[in-house]
Amino acid sequence: MDSLWIVALGLLAQALFSARTLVQWIRSEKERKVVNPTIFWVLSLLASLLFFLYGWLRKDFALMLGQVIGYYVYIWNLGAKGAWGKLGRWRIPAIALLGAVPVAALVGMAFHWPAVAESLFHNDAIPRWLLVFGSAGQILFSLRFLYQAIYSARRGASLLPAGFWILSIAGASIILVYGILRRDPVVILAQSFGLVTYIRNLILWNRSRRAL
């Protein structure tokens, strides 16, 4: 049984993830189309840092993996939205510091790899097949941001296309099943809420395309 503060940390991270989705959803409903506010990426970055720590404390490699993949995409999108430019002379130090956090964590893990590998990959609470299943879900879920970044870079603006929402629905469905099997209330609550918003955004995207 996890300590209450670990659960609270996970809930805080998921609250930030849910807040980003809620803000984006509300603004999209007002505009009657999918919108991409800067606050979406700010909350994503903060939540990702906290959830990576939560995954580490739970010794859950699947949860950690998903955050590393998406983290740098959040930083890129903030740049595409012009957010870093508002920091003035602090822009480069801020980006460098944030970019170094996952690297420092991975380097620290590498120096203690035997103990880390034993903790993450030989966790009696997570059978090997379930770890592979959860990791596959996290990879798919995180690839939505890689897809979003490539799609946006080709168009010169930070966008949230239909493919992003399709990958979100597929990845969230797998992670929800993983959370149920892991009996992880943090994951179950977050992905259940997320699925509703992803489906709704896909509906809004299709409606806006038909209106063109």
TIFI-686282 format. One record per residue (C-alpha): x, y, z; residue in one letter. Coordinates in Angstrom, 1 decimal, always signed. Layout:
// TIFI-686282
> x / y / z / aa
> X / Y / Z / A $
...
***
This chain:
// TIFI-686282
> x / y / z / aa
> +0.0 / +0.0 / +0.0 / M $
> +1.5 / +3.4 / -1.0 / D $
> +1.9 / +6.1 / +1.5 / S $
> -0.7 / +8.8 / +1.4 / L $
> +1.7 / +11.5 / +0.3 / W $
> +2.7 / +9.4 / -2.7 / I $
> -0.9 / +9.0 / -3.7 / V $
> -1.4 / +12.7 / -3.1 / A $
> +1.6 / +13.5 / -5.4 / L $
> +0.1 / +11.3 / -8.1 / G $
> -3.3 / +12.9 / -7.7 / L $
> -1.7 / +16.4 / -7.9 / L $
> +0.0 / +15.5 / -11.1 / A $
> -3.1 / +14.0 / -12.6 / Q $
> -5.1 / +17.1 / -11.4 / A $
> -2.7 / +19.2 / -13.4 / L $
> -3.1 / +16.9 / -16.4 / F $
> -6.9 / +17.0 / -16.1 / S $
> -6.8 / +20.8 / -15.6 / A $
> -4.9 / +21.2 / -18.9 / R $
> -7.5 / +19.0 / -20.7 / T $
> -10.4 / +20.8 / -19.0 / L $
> -9.2 / +24.3 / -20.0 / V $
> -8.5 / +23.2 / -23.6 / Q $
> -11.9 / +21.5 / -23.7 / W $
> -13.8 / +24.5 / -22.4 / I $
> -12.1 / +26.9 / -24.8 / R $
> -12.7 / +24.5 / -27.7 / S $
> -16.4 / +24.3 / -26.8 / E $
> -16.6 / +28.1 / -26.8 / K $
> -14.9 / +28.4 / -30.2 / E $
> -16.8 / +25.4 / -31.6 / R $
> -13.5 / +24.0 / -32.8 / K $
> -10.4 / +22.4 / -31.4 / V $
> -8.1 / +25.1 / -29.9 / V $
> -4.6 / +24.8 / -28.5 / N $
> -4.0 / +27.3 / -25.6 / P $
> -0.5 / +27.9 / -24.2 / T $
> -1.6 / +27.0 / -20.7 / I $
> -2.2 / +23.5 / -22.0 / F $
> +1.5 / +23.0 / -22.5 / W $
> +2.5 / +24.8 / -19.3 / V $
> +0.3 / +22.5 / -17.2 / L $
> +1.6 / +19.5 / -19.2 / S $
> +5.2 / +20.3 / -18.3 / L $
> +4.5 / +20.7 / -14.6 / L $
> +2.4 / +17.6 / -14.4 / A $
> +4.9 / +15.5 / -16.3 / S $
> +7.7 / +16.3 / -13.8 / L $
> +5.4 / +15.4 / -10.9 / L $
> +4.1 / +12.2 / -12.5 / F $
> +7.6 / +11.0 / -13.4 / F $
> +8.4 / +11.3 / -9.7 / L $
> +5.2 / +9.5 / -8.8 / Y $
> +6.1 / +6.6 / -11.2 / G $
> +9.6 / +6.4 / -9.6 / W $
> +8.2 / +6.2 / -6.1 / L $
> +5.8 / +3.5 / -7.2 / R $
> +8.6 / +1.7 / -9.0 / K $
> +6.5 / +1.7 / -12.1 / D $
> +8.6 / +1.8 / -15.3 / F $
> +5.5 / +2.1 / -17.6 / A $
> +4.5 / +5.4 / -15.9 / L $
> +8.0 / +6.8 / -16.0 / M $
> +8.5 / +5.9 / -19.7 / L $
> +5.5 / +7.9 / -20.8 / G $
> +6.6 / +11.1 / -19.2 / Q $
> +10.1 / +11.0 / -20.6 / V $
> +8.8 / +10.7 / -24.2 / I $
> +6.3 / +13.6 / -23.9 / G $
> +8.4 / +15.9 / -21.8 / Y $
> +10.5 / +17.5 / -24.5 / Y $
> +7.5 / +17.8 / -26.8 / V $
> +5.9 / +20.0 / -24.2 / Y $
> +9.0 / +22.2 / -24.2 / I $
> +9.0 / +22.4 / -28.0 / W $
> +5.3 / +23.4 / -28.1 / N $
> +5.9 / +26.2 / -25.6 / L $
> +8.6 / +27.5 / -27.9 / G $
> +6.2 / +27.2 / -30.9 / A $
> +3.6 / +29.2 / -28.9 / K $
> +6.2 / +31.9 / -28.2 / G $
> +6.1 / +31.3 / -24.4 / A $
> +9.8 / +31.1 / -23.9 / W $
> +10.4 / +34.4 / -25.6 / G $
> +8.4 / +36.2 / -22.8 / K $
> +11.1 / +35.2 / -20.3 / L $
> +13.6 / +37.5 / -22.0 / G $
> +17.2 / +36.8 / -20.9 / R $
> +16.0 / +34.0 / -18.7 / W $
> +14.8 / +32.0 / -21.7 / R $
> +17.9 / +30.0 / -22.4 / I $
> +18.7 / +29.2 / -18.7 / P $
> +15.0 / +28.1 / -18.1 / A $
> +15.0 / +25.8 / -21.2 / I $
> +18.4 / +24.4 / -20.3 / A $
> +17.4 / +23.7 / -16.7 / L $
> +14.1 / +22.1 / -17.6 / L $
> +15.7 / +20.1 / -20.4 / G $
> +18.4 / +18.8 / -18.0 / A $
> +16.0 / +17.4 / -15.4 / V $
> +15.1 / +14.1 / -17.2 / P $
> +18.7 / +13.7 / -18.4 / V $
> +20.0 / +14.1 / -14.8 / A $
> +17.5 / +11.5 / -13.6 / A $
> +18.5 / +9.0 / -16.2 / L $
> +22.2 / +9.5 / -15.5 / V $
> +21.6 / +9.0 / -11.8 / G $
> +19.7 / +5.8 / -12.6 / M $
> +22.6 / +4.6 / -14.8 / A $
> +25.1 / +5.0 / -12.0 / F $
> +22.9 / +2.7 / -9.9 / H $
> +21.6 / +0.5 / -12.7 / W $
> +21.7 / -2.9 / -11.0 / P $
> +19.5 / -1.7 / -8.1 / A $
> +17.3 / +0.4 / -10.4 / V $
> +16.7 / -2.5 / -12.8 / A $
> +15.9 / -4.8 / -9.9 / E $
> +13.4 / -2.2 / -8.6 / S $
> +11.7 / -1.4 / -11.9 / L $
> +11.8 / -4.7 / -13.8 / F $
> +11.6 / -7.2 / -11.0 / H $
> +8.7 / -5.7 / -9.1 / N $
> +6.6 / -8.5 / -7.6 / D $
> +3.5 / -6.2 / -7.8 / A $
> +3.8 / -5.9 / -11.6 / I $
> +4.0 / -9.2 / -13.6 / P $
> +6.3 / -9.0 / -16.7 / R $
> +3.4 / -9.3 / -19.1 / W $
> +1.5 / -6.4 / -17.4 / L $
> +4.7 / -4.3 / -17.5 / L $
> +5.0 / -4.8 / -21.2 / V $
> +1.2 / -4.1 / -21.7 / F $
> +1.4 / -0.9 / -19.7 / G $
> +4.6 / +0.2 / -21.4 / S $
> +3.0 / -0.3 / -24.8 / A $
> +0.1 / +1.8 / -23.8 / G $
> +2.4 / +4.6 / -22.5 / Q $
> +4.5 / +4.5 / -25.7 / I $
> +1.3 / +4.7 / -27.9 / L $
> -0.1 / +7.5 / -25.6 / F $
> +3.2 / +9.4 / -25.7 / S $
> +3.6 / +9.0 / -29.5 / L $
> +0.6 / +11.3 / -29.9 / R $
> +2.8 / +14.2 / -28.9 / F $
> +5.6 / +13.1 / -31.2 / L $
> +3.0 / +13.0 / -34.0 / Y $
> +1.6 / +16.3 / -32.9 / Q $
> +5.1 / +17.9 / -32.9 / A $
> +5.9 / +16.6 / -36.4 / I $
> +2.5 / +17.7 / -37.8 / Y $
> +2.8 / +21.1 / -36.2 / S $
> +6.4 / +21.6 / -37.3 / A $
> +5.5 / +21.0 / -40.9 / R $
> +2.8 / +23.6 / -40.7 / R $
> +4.8 / +26.2 / -38.7 / G $
> +2.4 / +26.3 / -35.8 / A $
> +1.5 / +24.3 / -32.6 / S $
> -1.7 / +22.4 / -33.6 / L $
> -3.8 / +19.6 / -32.2 / L $
> -4.9 / +17.5 / -35.2 / P $
> -7.4 / +14.6 / -35.5 / A $
> -4.6 / +12.0 / -35.3 / G $
> -3.5 / +13.4 / -31.9 / F $
> -7.0 / +12.6 / -30.5 / W $
> -7.2 / +9.2 / -32.1 / I $
> -3.9 / +8.2 / -30.6 / L $
> -5.0 / +9.7 / -27.3 / S $
> -8.2 / +7.5 / -27.3 / I $
> -6.2 / +4.4 / -28.2 / A $
> -3.4 / +5.0 / -25.6 / G $
> -5.8 / +6.1 / -22.8 / A $
> -7.9 / +2.9 / -23.3 / S $
> -4.9 / +0.7 / -22.8 / I $
> -3.6 / +2.7 / -19.8 / I $
> -7.0 / +2.6 / -18.2 / L $
> -7.1 / -1.2 / -18.4 / V $
> -3.5 / -1.2 / -17.0 / Y $
> -4.6 / +1.1 / -14.2 / G $
> -7.6 / -1.2 / -13.4 / I $
> -5.3 / -4.3 / -13.3 / L $
> -2.8 / -2.4 / -11.2 / R $
> -5.6 / -1.2 / -8.9 / R $
> -4.2 / +2.3 / -9.3 / D $
> -7.0 / +4.9 / -8.5 / P $
> -4.8 / +7.8 / -9.8 / V $
> -4.5 / +6.3 / -13.2 / V $
> -8.1 / +5.0 / -13.4 / I $
> -9.5 / +8.4 / -12.5 / L $
> -7.3 / +10.4 / -14.9 / A $
> -7.8 / +8.2 / -17.9 / Q $
> -11.5 / +7.9 / -17.4 / S $
> -11.8 / +11.7 / -17.5 / F $
> -9.3 / +11.9 / -20.3 / G $
> -11.2 / +9.6 / -22.6 / L $
> -14.3 / +11.7 / -22.4 / V $
> -12.5 / +14.9 / -23.5 / T $
> -10.5 / +13.1 / -26.2 / Y $
> -13.6 / +11.8 / -27.8 / I $
> -15.3 / +15.1 / -27.5 / R $
> -12.3 / +16.9 / -29.1 / N $
> -12.4 / +14.5 / -32.0 / L $
> -16.1 / +15.2 / -32.5 / I $
> -15.4 / +19.0 / -32.5 / L $
> -12.5 / +18.6 / -34.9 / W $
> -14.7 / +16.6 / -37.4 / N $
> -17.5 / +19.1 / -37.1 / R $
> -15.2 / +22.1 / -37.7 / S $
> -13.8 / +20.3 / -40.8 / R $
> -17.3 / +19.7 / -42.2 / R $
> -18.1 / +23.3 / -41.7 / A $
> -15.3 / +24.5 / -43.9 / L $
***
